[in-house]
Amino acid sequence: MTNSPTSALRIDGQRLWQSLMDLAKLGATPKGGNCRLALTEEDRQGRELVTGWLRDAGLTLQVDQIGNIFARREGRRDDLPPVVTGSHLDTQPTGGRFDGCYGVLAGLEVMRVLADHQITTEAPLEVVIWTNEEGCRFVPVMMGSGVYTGIIALEDALAAKDRQGDTVAASLERIGYAGDLPVGEQEFGAYFEAHIEQGPVLEAEGLQVGAVTGSLGLRWFDVVVTGQEAHAGPTPMPYRRDALKHSAALLGEILELADPYQPNGRVTCGEFDLYPNSRNVIPGQVRFSVDIRHLEPEVLDQMEQALRDVCVRHDEPGKVTVELRDVQQVPPTPFDKELVDLVRSSSRALEIPYRDIETGAGHDAVFVSRVAPTAMIFVPCEDGISHNESEYAKPEDLEAGANVLLHAMLGKSGVVDAQTSE
């Protein structure tokens, strides 16, 4: 980068921060967060604001049939597939100001800087805004990128309903984003996504950037423990077939399954159903969820086998039984080595402290990686808190991540001509 005509190029951190704060006014919540559920009026307002900024930066826009927005900056060779960045604008009901939005507005800031300095790239560049990443109004999550990559069928996505029976198709028409561009028509040469970490690691280690090497694979299960409900008073302890007592012992072992597989092992039991859920009845059945995650498929296999072994050990036919039910699997997703290296080298050249890191959360990048070379750039967030109105990221960290994004995209797209003087 030191010999590049663009090596001194930097994004405007104050402009990036102001854009984030201006967007945060739309769907603002009393506690300082955001509520812009997918394909609502608030989402429409956010889309209109950001697409206006993208047009002002000289980009041309197209909208596909699921409402994904593609903003293009032409290159010298428009026959080349574009180098793309982006994320989403929809939020959780009590979401923050940075999750998703940062990735879109960091991409916007890259385009603004290139326009400011009249820089022409070899390959075209694009910013994409994905529809319904959060999945809190319409299921499934990561809908726009899932349809784009063929993981989710377009007709299924359009037919999805919210709790009031409103469909995705009707909502897209209502807000004016039912596009006519065929889904998946665009080929990406590369895809970068900048995002807050949504975890505590970077902040704890005093680092400004994470070079995301991939996403953890996950396997979801339900454990069903079945005993026998009985009256809480007349039934002495030795005669009980208490599903909850059995579950408590089982849970203790399950929640330790990830301990030997650090630093990437995860295990969570987050959902519980108790039957009959009555104060004076011994529980006859308990169902709870198990979520295991790891970056390596072989280790996931080992963790799953350990889970199955624990369940077998606690199964007592004729007294209290334990059944393990498969729910869902998502394989580990390694990101493209060349693009991850570009994130690393850009961080080093900019003298920004970084580390390799994995993502344990789902992102549009995880789906996009199935059809295009992909990498992510993480920046720290305060206390690792996200999906929360108190979500916060420091302006200087957001600026650092956007600068890494800028130089990684330039490194991949190539620069034909640059006027970098003020």
Stockholm file with secondary structure:
# STOCKHOLM 1.0

chainA/1-422         MTNSPTSALRIDGQRLWQSLMDLAKLGATPKGGNCRLALTEEDRQGRELVTGWLRDAGLTLQVDQIGNIFARREGRRDDLPPVVTGSHLDTQPTGGRFDGCYGVLAGLEVMRVLADHQITTEAPLEVVIWTNEEGCRFVPVMMGSGVYTGIIALEDALAAKDRQGDTVAASLERIGYAGDLPVGEQEFGAYFEAHIEQGPVLEAEGLQVGAVTGSLGLRWFDVVVTGQEAHAGPTPMPYRRDALKHSAALLGEILELADPYQPNGRVTCGEFDLYPNSRNVIPGQVRFSVDIRHLEPEVLDQMEQALRDVCVRHDEPGKVTVELRDVQQVPPTPFDKELVDLVRSSSRALEIPYRDIETGAGHDAVFVSRVAPTAMIFVPCEDGISHNESEYAKPEDLEAGANVLLHAMLGKSGVVDAQTSE
#=GR chainA/1-422 SS CTTSTTTTCCCCHHHHHHHHHHHHTTTBCTTSCBCCCTTSHHHHHHHHHHHHHHHHTTCEEEEBTTCCEEEEECCSCTTSCCEEEEEECCCCTTBCSSTTHHHHHHHHHHHHHHHHTTCEESSCEEEEEESCSSCSSSSSSSHHHHHHTTSSCHHHHHHCBCTTSCBHHHHHHHHTCCCCBCTTCSCCSEEEEEEECSSSHHHHHTCSEEEEEEECEEEEEEEEEECCCEETTTSCGGGCCCHHHHHHHHHHHHTTTTGGGTTTCEEECCCEEEESCCTTEECCEEEEEEEEEESSHHHHHHHHHHHHHHHHHHCBTTTBEEEEEEEEEECCEECCHHHHHHHHHHHHHTTCCEEEEEECSCCHHHHHTTTSCEEEEEECCGGGCCSSTTCCCCHHHHHHHHHHHHHHHHHHHCEEECCCCC
#=GC SS_cons         CTTSTTTTCCCCHHHHHHHHHHHHTTTBCTTSCBCCCTTSHHHHHHHHHHHHHHHHTTCEEEEBTTCCEEEEECCSCTTSCCEEEEEECCCCTTBCSSTTHHHHHHHHHHHHHHHHTTCEESSCEEEEEESCSSCSSSSSSSHHHHHHTTSSCHHHHHHCBCTTSCBHHHHHHHHTCCCCBCTTCSCCSEEEEEEECSSSHHHHHTCSEEEEEEECEEEEEEEEEECCCEETTTSCGGGCCCHHHHHHHHHHHHTTTTGGGTTTCEEECCCEEEESCCTTEECCEEEEEEEEEESSHHHHHHHHHHHHHHHHHHCBTTTBEEEEEEEEEECCEECCHHHHHHHHHHHHHTTCCEEEEEECSCCHHHHHTTTSCEEEEEECCGGGCCSSTTCCCCHHHHHHHHHHHHHHHHHHHCEEECCCCC
//
